[in-house]
């Protein structure tokens, strides 16, 4: 029987995560430039406004949902709805497994995405037609 190698799992997960983030990262950087060059400054402003509105709402939703799932699990563990070991608790653990990355990583990272798009737009805006 082979022993599990947690370092290998971490290496595989990290490598895959970094590889999968290349295309979204390129889109975030290139989208404001393409919109600015081909559609002008007004369209770029609309792209940034839409990105801000959607990104902010999605980030708030993810942070609140993650916190809610975490709090639901804690509430069940205090003895409500069957307490620890119940089917409800097992479902809450699954919800918390999704909720922790939502509130701790995915939600806050959308704020960085919005800032990056804005900074790229500000840097390149002199090159765009009026």
The first five atom37 places (N, CA, C, CB, O) and aatype in JSON, in Angstrom:
{
  "aatype": [20, 20, 20, 20, 20, 20, 20, 20, 20, 20, 20, 20, 20, 20, 20, 20, 20, 20, 20, 20, 20, 20, 20, 20, 20, 20, 20, 20, 20, 20, 20, 20, 20, 20, 20, 20, 20, 20, 20, 20, 20, 20, 20, 20, 20, 20, 20, 20, 20, 20, 20, 20, 20, 20, 20, 20, 20, 20, 20, 20, 20, 20, 20, 20, 20, 20, 20, 20, 20, 20, 20, 20, 20, 20, 20, 20, 20, 20, 20, 20, 20, 20, 20, 20, 20, 20, 20, 20, 20, 20, 20, 20, 20, 20, 20, 20, 20, 20, 20, 20, 20, 20, 20, 20, 20, 20, 20, 20, 20, 20, 20, 20, 20, 20, 20, 20, 20, 20, 20, 20, 20, 20, 20, 20, 20, 20, 20, 20, 20, 20],
  "atom_mask": [
    [1, 1, 1, 1, 1],
    [1, 1, 1, 1, 1],
    [1, 1, 1, 1, 1],
    [1, 1, 1, 1, 1],
    [1, 1, 1, 1, 1],
    [1, 1, 1, 1, 1],
    [1, 1, 1, 1, 1],
    [1, 1, 1, 1, 1],
    [1, 1, 1, 1, 1],
    [1, 1, 1, 1, 1],
    [1, 1, 1, 1, 1],
    [1, 1, 1, 1, 1],
    [1, 1, 1, 1, 1],
    [1, 1, 1, 1, 1],
    [1, 1, 1, 1, 1],
    [1, 1, 1, 1, 1],
    [1, 1, 1, 1, 1],
    [1, 1, 1, 1, 1],
    [1, 1, 1, 1, 1],
    [1, 1, 1, 1, 1],
    [1, 1, 1, 1, 1],
    [1, 1, 1, 1, 1],
    [1, 1, 1, 1, 1],
    [1, 1, 1, 1, 1],
    [1, 1, 1, 1, 1],
    [1, 1, 1, 1, 1],
    [1, 1, 1, 1, 1],
    [1, 1, 1, 1, 1],
    [1, 1, 1, 1, 1],
    [1, 1, 1, 1, 1],
    [1, 1, 1, 1, 1],
    [1, 1, 1, 1, 1],
    [1, 1, 1, 1, 1],
    [1, 1, 1, 1, 1],
    [1, 1, 1, 1, 1],
    [1, 1, 1, 1, 1],
    [1, 1, 1, 1, 1],
    [1, 1, 1, 1, 1],
    [1, 1, 1, 1, 1],
    [1, 1, 1, 1, 1],
    [1, 1, 1, 1, 1],
    [1, 1, 1, 1, 1],
    [1, 1, 1, 1, 1],
    [1, 1, 1, 1, 1],
    [1, 1, 1, 1, 1],
    [1, 1, 1, 1, 1],
    [1, 1, 1, 1, 1],
    [1, 1, 1, 1, 1],
    [1, 1, 1, 1, 1],
    [1, 1, 1, 1, 1],
    [1, 1, 1, 1, 1],
    [1, 1, 1, 1, 1],
    [1, 1, 1, 1, 1],
    [1, 1, 1, 1, 1],
    [1, 1, 1, 1, 1],
    [1, 1, 1, 1, 1],
    [1, 1, 1, 1, 1],
    [1, 1, 1, 1, 1],
    [1, 1, 1, 1, 1],
    [1, 1, 1, 1, 1],
    [1, 1, 1, 1, 1],
    [1, 1, 1, 1, 1],
    [1, 1, 1, 1, 1],
    [1, 1, 1, 1, 1],
    [1, 1, 1, 1, 1],
    [1, 1, 1, 1, 1],
    [1, 1, 1, 1, 1],
    [1, 1, 1, 1, 1],
    [1, 1, 1, 1, 1],
    [1, 1, 1, 1, 1],
    [1, 1, 1, 1, 1],
    [1, 1, 1, 1, 1],
    [1, 1, 1, 1, 1],
    [1, 1, 1, 1, 1],
    [1, 1, 1, 1, 1],
    [1, 1, 1, 1, 1],
    [1, 1, 1, 1, 1],
    [1, 1, 1, 1, 1],
    [1, 1, 1, 1, 1],
    [1, 1, 1, 1, 1],
    [1, 1, 1, 1, 1],
    [1, 1, 1, 1, 1],
    [1, 1, 1, 1, 1],
    [1, 1, 1, 1, 1],
    [1, 1, 1, 1, 1],
    [1, 1, 1, 1, 1],
    [1, 1, 1, 1, 1],
    [1, 1, 1, 1, 1],
    [1, 1, 1, 1, 1],
    [1, 1, 1, 1, 1],
    [1, 1, 1, 1, 1],
    [1, 1, 1, 1, 1],
    [1, 1, 1, 1, 1],
    [1, 1, 1, 1, 1],
    [1, 1, 1, 1, 1],
    [1, 1, 1, 1, 1],
    [1, 1, 1, 1, 1],
    [1, 1, 1, 1, 1],
    [1, 1, 1, 1, 1],
    [1, 1, 1, 1, 1],
    [1, 1, 1, 1, 1],
    [1, 1, 1, 1, 1],
    [1, 1, 1, 1, 1],
    [1, 1, 1, 1, 1],
    [1, 1, 1, 1, 1],
    [1, 1, 1, 1, 1],
    [1, 1, 1, 1, 1],
    [1, 1, 1, 1, 1],
    [1, 1, 1, 1, 1],
    [1, 1, 1, 1, 1],
    [1, 1, 1, 1, 1],
    [1, 1, 1, 1, 1],
    [1, 1, 1, 1, 1],
    [1, 1, 1, 1, 1],
    [1, 1, 1, 1, 1],
    [1, 1, 1, 1, 1],
    [1, 1, 1, 1, 1],
    [1, 1, 1, 1, 1],
    [1, 1, 1, 1, 1],
    [1, 1, 1, 1, 1],
    [1, 1, 1, 1, 1],
    [1, 1, 1, 1, 1],
    [1, 1, 1, 1, 1],
    [1, 1, 1, 1, 1],
    [1, 1, 1, 1, 1],
    [1, 1, 1, 1, 1],
    [1, 1, 1, 1, 1],
    [1, 1, 1, 1, 1],
    [1, 1, 1, 1, 1],
    [1, 1, 1, 1, 1]
  ],
  "atom_positions": [
    [[0.85, -1.18, 0.0], [0.0, 0.0, 0.0], [0.9, 1.24, 0.0], [-0.97, 0.0, 1.23], [1.82, 1.34, 0.81]],
    [[0.62, 2.16, -0.89], [1.44, 3.37, -1.03], [1.0, 4.42, -0.01], [1.35, 3.94, -2.46], [-0.18, 4.52, 0.32]],
    [[1.96, 5.18, 0.46], [1.68, 6.28, 1.37], [1.25, 7.51, 0.57], [2.92, 6.6, 2.26], [1.8, 7.77, -0.51]],
    [[0.29, 8.27, 1.07], [-0.1, 9.49, 0.36], [1.01, 10.53, 0.43], [-1.41, 10.06, 0.96], [1.74, 10.62, 1.42]],
    [[1.13, 11.29, -0.64], [2.15, 12.34, -0.72], [1.46, 13.69, -0.84], [3.12, 12.09, -1.93], [1.13, 14.12, -1.94]],
    [[1.23, 14.37, 0.3], [0.51, 15.65, 0.24], [1.27, 16.72, -0.55], [0.25, 16.16, 1.64], [0.64, 17.58, -1.16]],
    [[2.59, 16.67, -0.55], [3.34, 17.67, -1.3], [3.09, 17.54, -2.8], [4.84, 17.53, -1.01], [3.03, 18.54, -3.52]],
    [[2.94, 16.33, -3.27], [2.64, 16.11, -4.7], [1.25, 16.65, -5.04], [2.74, 14.6, -5.05], [1.06, 17.25, -6.1]],
    [[0.3, 16.44, -4.16], [-1.06, 16.95, -4.39], [-1.03, 18.47, -4.45], [-2.02, 16.48, -3.28], [-1.65, 19.07, -5.34]],
    [[-0.33, 19.09, -3.52], [-0.23, 20.55, -3.5], [0.44, 21.06, -4.77], [0.55, 21.03, -2.26], [0.01, 22.05, -5.35]],
    [[1.5, 20.36, -5.2], [2.21, 20.76, -6.41], [1.31, 20.67, -7.64], [3.45, 19.9, -6.61], [1.29, 21.57, -8.47]],
    [[0.56, 19.58, -7.75], [-0.35, 19.41, -8.89], [-1.44, 20.48, -8.87], [-0.99, 18.0, -8.87], [-1.73, 21.09, -9.9]],
    [[-2.03, 20.72, -7.71], [-3.11, 21.71, -7.61], [-2.61, 23.11, -7.91], [-3.73, 21.67, -6.21], [-3.27, 23.88, -8.61]],
    [[-1.43, 23.46, -7.39], [-0.88, 24.79, -7.62], [-0.53, 25.0, -9.09], [0.35, 25.01, -6.75], [-0.84, 26.04, -9.66]],
    [[0.12, 24.02, -9.68], [0.5, 24.12, -11.09], [-0.73, 24.26, -11.98], [1.32, 22.9, -11.51], [-0.75, 25.09, -12.89]],
    [[-1.74, 23.45, -11.71], [-2.96, 23.52, -12.51], [-3.67, 24.86, -12.32], [-3.9, 22.37, -12.14], [-4.15, 25.45, -13.29]],
    [[-3.74, 25.34, -11.08], [-4.4, 26.62, -10.82], [-3.7, 27.76, -11.55], [-4.43, 26.9, -9.31], [-4.36, 28.61, -12.15]],
    [[-2.38, 27.77, -11.51], [-1.64, 28.83, -12.21], [-1.83, 28.73, -13.72], [-0.15, 28.75, -11.86], [-2.01, 29.74, -14.39]],
    [[-1.8, 27.52, -14.25], [-1.99, 27.33, -15.69], [-3.39, 27.77, -16.12], [-1.76, 25.85, -16.07], [-3.55, 28.39, -17.17]],
    [[-4.39, 27.45, -15.33], [-5.77, 27.8, -15.68], [-6.05, 29.3, -15.55], [-6.73, 27.02, -14.8], [-7.03, 29.78, -16.11]],
    [[-5.22, 30.04, -14.82], [-5.44, 31.47, -14.65], [-4.78, 32.32, -15.73], [-4.93, 31.9, -13.31], [-4.96, 33.54, -15.74]],
    [[-4.03, 31.71, -16.63], [-3.34, 32.48, -17.66], [-4.34, 33.16, -18.6], [-2.4, 31.57, -18.47], [-4.25, 34.36, -18.83]],
    [[-5.29, 32.42, -19.13], [-6.25, 32.99, -20.08], [-7.14, 34.06, -19.43], [-7.13, 31.88, -20.68], [-7.3, 35.12, -20.02]],
    [[-7.72, 33.83, -18.24], [-8.48, 34.92, -17.62], [-7.62, 36.16, -17.34], [-9.1, 34.43, -16.31], [-8.09, 37.29, -17.48]],
    [[-6.36, 35.95, -16.96], [-5.47, 37.09, -16.73], [-5.22, 37.88, -18.0], [-4.15, 36.61, -16.16], [-5.19, 39.11, -17.97]],
    [[-5.03, 37.18, -19.1], [-4.83, 37.85, -20.38], [-6.08, 38.62, -20.79], [-4.44, 36.84, -21.47], [-5.99, 39.74, -21.29]],
    [[-7.24, 38.02, -20.58], [-8.5, 38.69, -20.94], [-8.66, 39.99, -20.16], [-9.7, 37.76, -20.67], [-9.07, 41.0, -20.72]],
    [[-8.34, 39.96, -18.87], [-8.49, 41.15, -18.04], [-7.57, 42.27, -18.51], [-8.2, 40.82, -16.56], [-7.94, 43.45, -18.45]],
    [[-6.39, 41.92, -18.97], [-5.44, 42.94, -19.41], [-5.75, 43.41, -20.83], [-4.01, 42.4, -19.34], [-5.64, 44.6, -21.13]],
    [[-6.14, 42.5, -21.7], [-6.33, 42.83, -23.12], [-7.69, 43.46, -23.4], [-6.16, 41.58, -23.96], [-7.8, 44.29, -24.3]],
    [[-8.73, 43.1, -22.67], [-10.08, 43.59, -22.95], [-10.17, 45.12, -22.94], [-11.06, 43.03, -21.94], [-10.73, 45.69, -23.88]],
    [[-9.64, 45.82, -21.92], [-9.72, 47.28, -21.96], [-8.95, 47.88, -23.14], [-9.2, 47.86, -20.67], [-9.36, 48.9, -23.7]],
    [[-7.84, 47.27, -23.51], [-7.05, 47.78, -24.62], [-7.81, 47.61, -25.94], [-5.68, 47.07, -24.7], [-7.88, 48.54, -26.74]],
    [[-8.37, 46.44, -26.16], [-9.11, 46.18, -27.4], [-10.33, 47.1, -27.49], [-9.55, 44.71, -27.47], [-10.58, 47.69, -28.54]],
    [[-11.09, 47.2, -26.42], [-12.27, 48.07, -26.44], [-11.86, 49.52, -26.66], [-13.06, 47.94, -25.12], [-12.5, 50.22, -27.44]],
    [[-10.8, 49.97, -26.0], [-10.35, 51.35, -26.17], [-9.87, 51.65, -27.57], [-9.26, 51.65, -25.2], [-10.19, 52.7, -28.12]],
    [[-9.11, 50.75, -28.17], [-8.56, 50.97, -29.51], [-9.66, 50.94, -30.57], [-7.49, 49.92, -29.83], [-9.71, 51.81, -31.44]],
    [[-10.54, 49.95, -30.5], [-11.51, 49.77, -31.58], [-12.83, 50.5, -31.36], [-11.78, 48.32, -31.75], [-13.55, 50.75, -32.33]],
    [[-13.16, 50.84, -30.12], [-14.47, 51.45, -29.87], [-14.37, 52.83, -29.23], [-15.28, 50.54, -28.99], [-15.37, 53.55, -29.18]],
    [[-13.21, 53.21, -28.73], [-13.05, 54.54, -28.18], [-13.17, 54.61, -26.67], [-14.05, 55.45, -28.79], [-13.44, 53.62, -25.98]],
    [[-12.94, 55.82, -26.2], [-12.91, 56.05, -24.75], [-14.27, 55.88, -24.09], [-12.39, 57.44, -24.46], [-14.36, 55.4, -22.96]],
    [[-15.32, 56.28, -24.79], [-16.66, 56.16, -24.2], [-17.03, 54.69, -23.97], [-17.71, 56.83, -25.1], [-17.58, 54.33, -22.93]],
    [[-16.72, 53.86, -24.94], [-16.99, 52.43, -24.79], [-16.13, 51.83, -23.69], [-16.75, 51.69, -26.12], [-16.57, 50.94, -22.96]],
    [[-14.91, 52.31, -23.58], [-14.04, 51.84, -22.5], [-14.62, 52.21, -21.14], [-12.61, 52.43, -22.65], [-14.59, 51.41, -20.2]],
    [[-15.16, 53.42, -21.04], [-15.82, 53.82, -19.8], [-17.0, 52.92, -19.48], [-16.28, 55.26, -19.89], [-17.23, 52.57, -18.32]],
    [[-17.76, 52.56, -20.51], [-18.9, 51.65, -20.3], [-18.42, 50.27, -19.86], [-19.73, 51.54, -21.58], [-19.03, 49.66, -18.98]],
    [[-17.34, 49.78, -20.47], [-16.78, 48.49, -20.05], [-16.37, 48.52, -18.59], [-15.57, 48.11, -20.94], [-16.66, 47.6, -17.83]],
    [[-15.69, 49.59, -18.2], [-15.24, 49.69, -16.81], [-16.42, 49.83, -15.84], [-14.29, 50.88, -16.64], [-16.4, 49.26, -14.76]],
    [[-17.43, 50.6, -16.24], [-18.62, 50.74, -15.38], [-19.33, 49.4, -15.22], [-19.58, 51.8, -15.95], [-19.74, 49.04, -14.12]],
    [[-19.48, 48.68, -16.32], [-20.12, 47.36, -16.25], [-19.3, 46.38, -15.44], [-20.34, 46.82, -17.64], [-19.86, 45.59, -14.66]],
    [[-17.99, 46.41, -15.61], [-17.11, 45.53, -14.84], [-17.19, 45.85, -13.35], [-15.66, 45.65, -15.32], [-17.21, 44.95, -12.51]],
    [[-17.23, 47.13, -13.04], [-17.32, 47.54, -11.64], [-18.64, 47.07, -11.03], [-17.19, 49.06, -11.51], [-18.66, 46.5, -9.94]],
    [[-19.73, 47.32, -11.73], [-21.04, 46.95, -11.19], [-21.16, 45.43, -11.01], [-22.17, 47.46, -12.11], [-21.54, 44.95, -9.94]],
    [[-20.83, 44.7, -12.05], [-20.96, 43.23, -11.98], [-19.96, 42.64, -11.0], [-20.75, 42.6, -13.36], [-20.31, 41.77, -10.19]],
    [[-18.71, 43.1, -11.06], [-17.68, 42.56, -10.17], [-17.96, 42.83, -8.71], [-16.33, 43.13, -10.54], [-17.77, 41.97, -7.86]],
    [[-18.43, 44.05, -8.42], [-18.72, 44.4, -7.03], [-19.87, 43.55, -6.49], [-19.07, 45.88, -6.9], [-19.79, 43.0, -5.39]],
    [[-20.94, 43.44, -7.27], [-22.08, 42.65, -6.81], [-21.72, 41.18, -6.65], [-23.25, 42.79, -7.78], [-22.15, 40.53, -5.69]],
    [[-20.94, 40.65, -7.58], [-20.53, 39.25, -7.48], [-19.62, 39.04, -6.27], [-19.81, 38.81, -8.76], [-19.75, 38.03, -5.57]],
    [[-18.71, 39.98, -6.02], [-17.81, 39.86, -4.86], [-18.59, 39.91, -3.55], [-16.75, 40.98, -4.89], [-18.32, 39.13, -2.64]],
    [[-19.54, 40.82, -3.46], [-20.36, 40.91, -2.24], [-21.19, 39.64, -2.06], [-21.28, 42.15, -2.29], [-21.3, 39.13, -0.95]],
    [[-21.77, 39.14, -3.15], [-22.55, 37.91, -3.07], [-21.69, 36.74, -2.6], [-23.19, 37.58, -4.43], [-22.11, 35.96, -1.75]],
    [[-20.48, 36.63, -3.15], [-19.61, 35.51, -2.78], [-19.18, 35.61, -1.32], [-18.38, 35.46, -3.7], [-19.16, 34.62, -0.6]],
    [[-18.83, 36.82, -0.89], [-18.42, 36.99, 0.5], [-19.57, 36.68, 1.46], [-17.91, 38.42, 0.73], [-19.37, 36.01, 2.47]],
    [[-20.76, 37.16, 1.14], [-21.92, 36.91, 2.01], [-22.34, 35.44, 1.99], [-23.09, 37.79, 1.59], [-22.67, 34.88, 3.03]],
    [[-22.34, 34.83, 0.82], [-22.72, 33.42, 0.73], [-21.73, 32.55, 1.49], [-22.8, 32.97, -0.74], [-22.12, 31.64, 2.22]],
    [[-20.44, 32.82, 1.32], [-19.43, 32.04, 2.03], [-19.56, 32.18, 3.54], [-18.05, 32.48, 1.61], [-19.46, 31.19, 4.27]],
    [[-19.79, 33.4, 4.0], [-19.98, 33.61, 5.43], [-21.24, 32.94, 5.95], [-20.03, 35.08, 5.74], [-21.26, 32.41, 7.05]],
    [[-22.3, 32.98, 5.15], [-23.55, 32.34, 5.55], [-23.41, 30.83, 5.67], [-24.66, 32.67, 4.56], [-23.89, 30.23, 6.63]],
    [[-22.74, 30.22, 4.71], [-22.53, 28.76, 4.78], [-21.67, 28.39, 5.97], [-21.89, 28.25, 3.48], [-21.9, 27.37, 6.62]],
    [[-20.67, 29.2, 6.25], [-19.81, 28.94, 7.4], [-20.6, 29.06, 8.7], [-18.61, 29.92, 7.41], [-20.49, 28.21, 9.58]],
    [[-21.4, 30.11, 8.8], [-22.21, 30.3, 10.01], [-23.28, 29.23, 10.16], [-22.86, 31.68, 9.99], [-23.61, 28.83, 11.27]],
    [[-23.84, 28.76, 9.04], [-24.84, 27.69, 9.1], [-24.22, 26.42, 9.67], [-25.43, 27.42, 7.71], [-24.85, 25.73, 10.48]],
    [[-23.01, 26.11, 9.24], [-22.35, 24.9, 9.76], [-22.09, 25.04, 11.26], [-21.01, 24.65, 9.01], [-22.32, 24.1, 12.02]],
    [[-21.63, 26.21, 11.69], [-21.38, 26.42, 13.12], [-22.67, 26.32, 13.92], [-20.72, 27.8, 13.35], [-22.68, 25.77, 15.02]],
    [[-23.75, 26.85, 13.37], [-25.05, 26.81, 14.06], [-25.53, 25.37, 14.2], [-26.09, 27.65, 13.29], [-26.05, 24.99, 15.25]],
    [[-25.36, 24.58, 13.17], [-25.75, 23.17, 13.22], [-24.88, 22.41, 14.22], [-25.66, 22.51, 11.83], [-25.37, 21.53, 14.93]],
    [[-23.59, 22.75, 14.28], [-22.68, 22.08, 15.21], [-23.01, 22.38, 16.66], [-21.25, 22.48, 14.92], [-22.58, 21.66, 17.56]],
    [[-23.78, 23.45, 16.91], [-24.2, 23.77, 18.28], [-25.38, 22.92, 18.73], [-24.55, 25.24, 18.39], [-25.85, 23.06, 19.86]],
    [[-25.87, 22.04, 17.85], [-26.96, 21.15, 18.24], [-28.26, 21.39, 17.52], [-27.19, 21.26, 19.68], [-29.23, 20.66, 17.75]],
    [[-28.32, 22.37, 16.67], [-29.55, 22.65, 15.92], [-29.68, 21.72, 14.72], [-29.58, 24.12, 15.46], [-28.68, 21.3, 14.13]],
    [[-30.9, 21.39, 14.37], [-31.21, 20.55, 13.2], [-30.48, 19.21, 13.21], [-30.86, 21.29, 11.93], [-30.11, 18.71, 12.15]],
    [[-30.27, 18.65, 14.36], [-29.66, 17.32, 14.44], [-28.22, 17.33, 14.92], [-29.71, 16.66, 13.12], [-27.71, 16.29, 15.34]],
    [[-27.56, 18.45, 14.88], [-26.19, 18.55, 15.39], [-25.17, 17.81, 14.55], [-26.14, 18.04, 16.79], [-25.43, 17.4, 13.42]],
    [[-23.98, 17.65, 15.15], [-22.88, 16.99, 14.46], [-23.23, 15.55, 14.13], [-21.6, 17.04, 15.3], [-23.9, 14.87, 14.9]],
    [[-22.76, 15.1, 12.96], [-22.98, 13.72, 12.56], [-24.26, 13.49, 11.78], [-22.98, 12.86, 13.75], [-24.42, 12.44, 11.16]],
    [[-25.19, 14.44, 11.81], [-26.45, 14.27, 11.1], [-26.25, 14.51, 9.6], [-27.54, 15.23, 11.66], [-25.22, 15.03, 9.17]],
    [[-27.25, 14.13, 8.83], [-27.19, 14.38, 7.38], [-27.15, 15.87, 7.09], [-28.39, 13.74, 6.68], [-26.49, 16.32, 6.15]],
    [[-27.86, 16.64, 7.9], [-27.85, 18.09, 7.72], [-26.45, 18.64, 7.95], [-28.86, 18.77, 8.69], [-25.99, 19.52, 7.23]],
    [[-25.76, 18.11, 8.96], [-24.39, 18.55, 9.24], [-23.46, 18.18, 8.09], [-23.88, 17.94, 10.56], [-22.6, 18.97, 7.71]],
    [[-23.63, 16.98, 7.55], [-22.79, 16.58, 6.41], [-22.99, 17.51, 5.23], [-23.11, 15.12, 6.0], [-22.03, 17.88, 4.55]],
    [[-24.24, 17.9, 4.98], [-24.51, 18.85, 3.89], [-23.92, 20.22, 4.2], [-26.03, 18.96, 3.66], [-23.42, 20.9, 3.31]],
    [[-23.98, 20.62, 5.47], [-23.41, 21.91, 5.85], [-21.9, 21.92, 5.71], [-23.8, 22.25, 7.29], [-21.31, 22.95, 5.38]],
    [[-21.26, 20.79, 5.96], [-19.8, 20.69, 5.78], [-19.45, 20.88, 4.31], [-19.27, 19.33, 6.3], [-18.48, 21.55, 3.98]],
    [[-20.25, 20.29, 3.42], [-20.02, 20.48, 1.98], [-20.22, 21.95, 1.62], [-20.98, 19.59, 1.15], [-19.42, 22.52, 0.87]],
    [[-21.27, 22.56, 2.14], [-21.5, 23.98, 1.9], [-20.38, 24.85, 2.41], [-22.8, 24.41, 2.53], [-19.99, 25.82, 1.76]],
    [[-19.84, 24.51, 3.57], [-18.73, 25.27, 4.13], [-17.46, 25.07, 3.31], [-18.49, 24.85, 5.59], [-16.64, 25.98, 3.2]],
    [[-17.31, 23.89, 2.73], [-16.15, 23.64, 1.87], [-16.17, 24.55, 0.65], [-16.12, 22.16, 1.43], [-15.12, 25.01, 0.19]],
    [[-17.35, 24.83, 0.13], [-17.48, 25.78, -0.98], [-17.42, 27.21, -0.44], [-18.81, 25.54, -1.75], [-16.85, 28.09, -1.09]],
    [[-18.0, 27.44, 0.72], [-18.11, 28.78, 1.26], [-16.8, 29.42, 1.67], [-19.01, 28.77, 2.42], [-16.61, 30.62, 1.48]],
    [[-15.88, 28.63, 2.22], [-14.6, 29.21, 2.65], [-13.83, 29.82, 1.49], [-13.76, 28.15, 3.32], [-13.37, 30.96, 1.61]],
    [[-13.65, 29.12, 0.36], [-12.98, 29.79, -0.76], [-13.76, 30.98, -1.31], [-12.74, 28.79, -1.88], [-13.17, 31.96, -1.76]],
    [[-15.09, 30.9, -1.25], [-15.9, 32.04, -1.71], [-15.56, 33.28, -0.91], [-17.4, 31.72, -1.59], [-15.24, 34.32, -1.48]],
    [[-15.62, 33.17, 0.41], [-15.46, 34.38, 1.23], [-14.01, 34.79, 1.4], [-16.07, 34.16, 2.59], [-13.73, 35.98, 1.59]],
    [[-13.08, 33.85, 1.33], [-11.68, 34.18, 1.62], [-10.85, 34.47, 0.38], [-11.06, 33.06, 2.37], [-9.87, 35.21, 0.47]],
    [[-11.2, 33.92, -0.78], [-10.35, 34.1, -1.95], [-11.11, 34.65, -3.16], [-9.72, 32.79, -2.32], [-10.7, 35.67, -3.72]],
    [[-12.17, 34.01, -3.56], [-12.84, 34.4, -4.81], [-13.45, 35.8, -4.73], [-13.92, 33.39, -5.15], [-13.26, 36.61, -5.64]],
    [[-14.18, 36.07, -3.68], [-14.8, 37.39, -3.54], [-13.78, 38.52, -3.52], [-15.61, 37.44, -2.28], [-13.88, 39.44, -4.32]],
    [[-12.79, 38.47, -2.62], [-11.78, 39.54, -2.59], [-10.95, 39.65, -3.87], [-10.86, 39.33, -1.43], [-10.51, 40.74, -4.22]],
    [[-10.72, 38.54, -4.56], [-9.9, 38.62, -5.77], [-10.62, 39.37, -6.89], [-9.54, 37.22, -6.25], [-9.96, 39.9, -7.79]],
    [[-11.94, 39.43, -6.86], [-12.66, 40.21, -7.86], [-12.37, 41.7, -7.71], [-14.16, 39.96, -7.75], [-12.37, 42.43, -8.7]],
    [[-12.12, 42.16, -6.5], [-11.74, 43.55, -6.3], [-10.41, 43.85, -7.0], [-11.63, 43.88, -4.79], [-10.25, 44.91, -7.59]],
    [[-9.48, 42.92, -6.93], [-8.2, 43.08, -7.61], [-8.4, 43.11, -9.12], [-7.23, 41.95, -7.22], [-7.76, 43.89, -9.81]],
    [[-9.28, 42.26, -9.63], [-9.58, 42.24, -11.05], [-10.12, 43.58, -11.53], [-10.59, 41.13, -11.37], [-9.7, 44.08, -12.57]],
    [[-11.03, 44.16, -10.78], [-11.6, 45.46, -11.14], [-10.51, 46.53, -11.15], [-12.74, 45.85, -10.17], [-10.45, 47.35, -12.07]],
    [[-9.67, 46.53, -10.14], [-8.58, 47.51, -10.08], [-7.6, 47.34, -11.23], [-7.84, 47.4, -8.75], [-7.14, 48.33, -11.8]],
    [[-7.28, 46.1, -11.57], [-6.34, 45.85, -12.67], [-6.9, 46.36, -13.99], [-6.03, 44.36, -12.76], [-6.18, 46.98, -14.76]],
    [[-8.17, 46.1, -14.26], [-8.77, 46.6, -15.5], [-8.74, 48.12, -15.55], [-10.22, 46.1, -15.63], [-8.48, 48.7, -16.6]],
    [[-9.01, 48.76, -14.43], [-9.02, 50.22, -14.38], [-7.62, 50.78, -14.59], [-9.58, 50.7, -13.05], [-7.45, 51.75, -15.33]],
    [[-6.62, 50.19, -13.96], [-5.25, 50.67, -14.11], [-4.77, 50.5, -15.54], [-4.31, 49.92, -13.14], [-4.14, 51.4, -16.1]],
    [[-5.06, 49.35, -16.15], [-4.68, 49.14, -17.56], [-5.34, 50.19, -18.44], [-5.07, 47.71, -18.02], [-4.7, 50.74, -19.33]],
    [[-6.62, 50.46, -18.2], [-7.33, 51.46, -19.0], [-6.71, 52.84, -18.81], [-8.81, 51.49, -18.61], [-6.53, 53.58, -19.78]],
    [[-6.37, 53.2, -17.58], [-5.78, 54.52, -17.33], [-4.4, 54.66, -17.97], [-5.67, 54.77, -15.84], [-4.05, 55.74, -18.46]],
    [[-3.63, 53.6, -17.97], [-2.29, 53.66, -18.56], [-2.37, 53.85, -20.07], [-1.49, 52.39, -18.22], [-1.58, 54.6, -20.64]],
    [[-3.3, 53.17, -20.72], [-3.35, 53.18, -22.18], [-4.35, 54.17, -22.76], [-3.68, 51.82, -22.67], [-4.43, 54.29, -23.98]],
    [[-5.1, 54.89, -21.96], [-6.15, 55.78, -22.47], [-5.6, 56.87, -23.4], [-6.88, 56.43, -21.32], [-6.33, 57.29, -24.3]],
    [[-4.37, 57.37, -23.25], [-3.89, 58.36, -24.23], [-3.77, 57.82, -25.65], [-2.54, 58.89, -23.79], [-3.75, 58.6, -26.61]],
    [[-3.7, 56.52, -25.81], [-3.56, 55.92, -27.14], [-4.9, 55.7, -27.84], [-2.84, 54.6, -27.03], [-4.93, 55.39, -29.03]],
    [[-6.0, 55.87, -27.12], [-7.31, 55.56, -27.67], [-7.92, 56.79, -28.34], [-8.24, 55.02, -26.58], [-7.69, 57.91, -27.89]],
    [[-8.7, 56.57, -29.41], [-9.36, 57.71, -30.06], [-10.45, 58.29, -29.18], [-9.94, 57.29, -31.42], [-11.05, 57.6, -28.36]],
    [[-10.7, 59.58, -29.37], [-11.74, 60.25, -28.57], [-13.11, 60.06, -29.17], [-11.44, 61.73, -28.44], [-14.09, 60.56, -28.63]]
  ]
}
